Amino acid sequence: MSKNSFLKGAFILGVAGIIVKIMGAFFRIPLGNIITSEGMGYYQTAYPIYVFLLAISSSGFPTAISKLVSERLALGDKKGAHKVFRVSFIVLILTGIISSTILFLGSNYIVTKLIKNEKAYYAMVAIAPALLFVPIMAAFRGYFQGKQEMMPTAISQIIEQFGRVVIGIYLAILFLGKGKEYAAAGASFGATAGAMLGSIFMAFMYLKNKSKIKNELKLESNFKEESSFKILNRLLSIAIPITIGSSIMPIMNMIDVSIVMRRLQEAGFTYEQANSLYGQLTGMAATLINLPQVLTVALAVSLVPVISHSLTINDLNSAKRDIKIATKAALIIGLPAAFGLASLSGPIMKLLYPNEPASAGQILFYLSMGVIFISLIQTFTGILQGMGKAHIPVINLVIGSILKIALTYTLTAIPSLNVKGAAIGTVVAYMVASVLNLYYIKKHLNIKFGFVEFVIKPFIAVILMSISAILSYKVFILNFKNSISTLLAIAIASGVYFVTLLSVGAISEKELAYLPKGQKVIKILKKLKIFR
């Protein structure tokens, strides 16, 4: 993949992410019906601890490896890039062994002494080996991403999830007769099986290219000797801030639980009412807000090696161009998602959760604008990581989170706002963090974003989209049920957005060409007179 086609890499990872999300939904729904709430209790006791240990042991490494490999390749140092991979591989195997051993041997203590849910022991033991295989995948993924080859990562994600779903469901059914705790263990082993399959695929892809890699290393003339210890230090300097950053929001959300529940009850709501409102916020509205992240996370992952490559060879013009394209892509994804959710907040929540009260739609309305800033935060984070400033988005997210806690504490106690105050706090936190990230990027790269290009044109498209969504829903609801009316309104609004976006010139022909099959799309649009 060429350096200038990072959008293609983002597209590949985005499609894989959507497939993984769909498979994940098909896993949770039947699993809940098979092992019931009792079994899910055992499963959910083990899974969050696994995710926590996984984040500590390997979450920041793919990006760190990707950046360092990209830097070496930018200088023509393929041997140096491969050494980064070898050092990373050894480190990640060690962290995998340590973390999986801790969970495997400590499972009994965790379930009996800390959590006091003894029947979750089998699920915890079953998922422990996954902590060994996921870091191995992380090493391979980081190496290929550094070479700007996103297809191996995308395919491995699908294989990993496929193994998790199919084997997890099969084993849950197989062991159901022995008891819900064993069925939950079978479901948990799905994660281990998926990680094993994903690791095998990534190892296969590496071995497939081994002869080519060896030939490249033999012809190497730009090798710059760097000690393994120095490489490790550089890896950790990038990976640790990313790991800390990925832990901030989960920690803030845990704090959020106690604040929201307590303040709602202080505002006069019963425990049951407070719990219901909090469930609408986190279990329903927030789930929709997080869906577009599949695409923006893919964008961020693709950006890191590209920006790092450009800055390593002092190609500031390419770096600035790619940053502008990525920022525009984030806005093009985030703006319609935010305004669309806001315009049809009530109908959408009624479509998905027909038994919930109207307050669910109101909460979604208040939370919807957060999509814009989440999209920008993830994109800017990828840019800053590519710049070698992984600590900056962490600091800015901490600042935003502190503000979120203050606003949530204050606003949630206002009866008329109630849990919507927590939604406002979340949106403001993301807004502050994204603005601070943008300020840093502009300051250090002296980059300018045209107001008309980045604000006016996209806003014209989303405003017309919102108007069409609201009006078409009002027309359809006179003749159809809410579900059909909502889906038709979304379809019409999407078409209006796409056509308006092209008509006002929010996307240039050059930018569209970066996408897979971009030239074919341009030819079709020109024939339809949509694109000049």
C-alpha positions, -999 to +999 in steps of 0.1 A: +000+000+000+014+034-010+020+060+016-007+083+002-034+057+004-039+056+042-077+060+036-077+026+019-061+011+050-087+028+071-114+015+048-101-021+051-099-019+089-133-002+090-150-029+070-133-055+092-145-037+123-181-036+112-180-073+104-165-080+139-192-058+155-220-077+137-205-111+147-202-098+183-239-090+183-247-125+170-226-139+198-241-120+228-278-125+218-278-163+214-253-167+243-277-149+267-305-172+256-284-203+260-267-197+293-294-173+307-286-144+331-271-169+356-245-180+331-239-145+318-231-135+354-203-160+355-191-150+320-192-112+328-173-118+360-143-132+340-144-111+309-138-076+324-108-089+343-094-105+311-099-072+293-082-052+320-051-075+320-051-075+283-050-037+282-021-036+306-001-063+288-005-053+252-030-025+243-004+001+234+021-021+216+006-024+181+007+014+177+042+016+192+055-011+169+038+004+139+054+038+146+089+025+151+088+002+121+074+030+099+103+053+111+129+027+102+114+020+068+111+057+060+149+059+064+153+028+042+164+007+072+145-025+067+169-045+090+163-020+118+125-023+112+127-060+115+148-058+147+120-036+162+096-065+154+119-092+169+124-072+201+087-065+204+078-101+197+100-113+226+087-087+250+051-094+241+055-132+245+069-125+280+041-102+290+016-127+276+031-155+297+031-134+328-004-121+324-019-154+315-001-171+344-014-145+368-050-150+357-047-188+355-031-193+389-049-164+406-084-173+394-093-192+426-082-163+448-100-137+426-133-155+426-133-166+463-117-136+480-121-106+458-153-110+438-170-137+459-184-155+428-169-189+431-187-205+401-170-179+378-137-199+384-141-221+353-149-192+330-118-173+343-095-203+338-108-209+303-101-174+291-066-171+307-047-187+278-060-159+255-037-135+273-008-154+258-020-154+222-034-118+219+000-102+225+016-124+198-010-111+174-003-076+186+034-080+176+026-092+141-002-066+136+021-038+146+048-050+122+024-052+092+007-019+101+042-002+102+047-014+067+012+001+059-002-034+051-036-034+068-051-065+052-034-090+075-047-072+106-082-069+092-084-106+083-070-117+116-096-096+134-124-114+115-108-148+121-103-141+158-140-130+162-153-159+141-134-184+163-147-167+194-183-168+182-185-202+167-164-222+192-177-202+221-214-209+212-206-245+204-189-252+237-216-233+256-242-257+242-220-287+246-213-281+284-248-267+292-259-301+306-231-300+332-242-267+346-243-230+337-208-224+352-194-249+327-214-234+298-200-200+307-165-215+307-171-229+272-182-194+260-151-179+276-129-204+259-142-190+226-119-159+233-090-183+237-098-202+206-103-170+186-069-156+198-052-189+188-067-189+153-058-152+148-022-158+160-019-188+136-031-167+107-007-138+115+022-163+119+012-178+085+012-144+068+047-136+083+061-170+072+046-166+038+066-134+034+097-147+052+118-154+021+110-119+007+119-104+041+152-123+042+162-112+008+155-076+017+176-079+048+205-093+029+205-063+005+203-039+034+228-010+033+212+016+056+211-005+088+216+017+119+226-004+148+204+002+178+205-019+210+176-040+221+174-021+253+171+012+235+144-002+212+126-015+243+128+019+260+114+036+228+086+010+226+076+015+262+077+053+259+050+051+233+030+021+246+027+032+282+009+065+275-014+048+251-022+021+277-028+048+303-050+067+279-071+036+271-077+031+308-088+067+316-124+066+303-132+032+318-120+044+352-140+077+347-171+056+338-167+036+370-165+068+390-195+080+370-217+052+383-214+062+419-218+099+411-249+096+389-267+071+410-261+090+442-269+124+428-301+112+411-314+099+444-304+131+461-325+149+434-356+129+445-356+099+423-360+064+438-332+038+435-352+020+408-358+052+388-322+062+390-310+027+379-334+028+350-322+063+339-286+052+342-293+021+321-309+042+294-278+064+293-250+038+294-267+006+281-287+022+253-278+057+242-241+054+248-240+022+227-253+041+197-229+069+202-200+045+202-209+027+169-191+052+145-159+046+165-154+014+144-145+037+114-126+064+133-105+039+152-095+023+118-086+058+106-064+065+136-046+031+133-039+038+096-027+074+104+001+065+129+026+049+104+018+075+077+024+105+098+055+090+114+069+081+079+064+117+067+079+134+097+109+110+099+120+122+064+109+158+072+082+157+045+060+183+063+038+190+033+027+153+030+021+152+068-001+183+067-020+170+036-027+137+053-037+154+085-062+175+067-077+146+048-080+126+080-096+154+098-121+159+070-128+122+070-135+123+108-159+152+103-177+135+074-182+104+095-190+121+128-212+150+117-240+130+100-239+104+127-244+131+154-270+151+136-288+120+124-291+106+160-302+140+172-328+145+145-344+111+150-334+104+186-370+096+197-379+074+168-345+056+168-348+047+205-384+036+200-373+014+171-346-003+191-362-003+225-400-001+220-408-007+257-386+021+270-401+055+279-396+087+259-368+098+283-345+073+264-349+094+232-342+126+252-310+112+266-298+102+231-306+137+219-283+153+246-256+127+240-256+127+202-232+156+196-206+136+214-201+116+182-184+145+165-159+150+192-152+113+198-145+110+160-121+139+162-104+127+194-096+094+179-083+109+147-062+135+165-049+108+189-036+088+159-020+120+145-003+128+178+009+093+182+024+095+147+041+127+158+057+109+188+035+128+212+014+099+226+013+116+261-005+147+248-040+131+241-037+114+275-032+147+294-060+163+274-084+134+281-076+137+318-084+174+317-117+166+299-125+138+324-120+161+354-144+186+338-169+157+331-169+147+368-175+183+379-204+188+354-219+154+360-219+160+398-235+195+394-260+189+366-273+155+375-287+168+408-310+192+388-343+173+386-353+187+352-319+176+337-313+144+358-292+119+339-291+142+309-267+162+330-243+133+328-247+133+290-239+170+288-208+163+310-196+136+286-201+157+255-182+187+270-154+164+282-149+151+246-152+186+232-125+200+255-101+171+248-106+173+210-101+211+210-069+208+230-056+181+207-063+203+177-046+233+193-014+212+199-014+199+163-019+233+148+008+249+170+035+223+164+030+217+127+018+252+118-012+237+099-043+257+090-078+244+084-100+264+061-132+275+078-153+271+046-138+237+037-139+222+071-169+238+087-193+256+064-195+229+036-200+199+059-225+218+080-246+227+050-248+190+041-257+179+077-283+206+081-301+197+049-298+160+059-314+168+093-343+187+077-349+159+053-348+133+081-373+152+103-397+161+074-397+126+058-403+109+091-433+132+098-447+123+064-441+085+067-454+082+102-489+093+089-491+061+069-466+036+084-454+023+118-424+039+136-400+012+125-406+016+088-409+054+090-376+056+108-357+034+084-371+052+054-363+086+069-327+074+076-323+062+040-336+094+025-315+116+048-284+095+039-289+101+002-295+138+007-263+140+028-242+122+002-255+142-027-252+176-009-217+167+003-205+162-033-226+191-047-211+218-024-176+204-030-170+192+006-151+162-010-127+169-038-121+145-067-085+139-055-097+130-020-123+106-034-096+089-055-079+078-023-107+054-015-108+018-028-123+019-063-123+056-061-117+062-098-147+041-107-169+060-082-158+093-097-167+081-132-202+070-121-208+103-103-197+123-133-221+104-155-249+112-130-239+149-131-234+148-093-197+153-096-182+177-121 
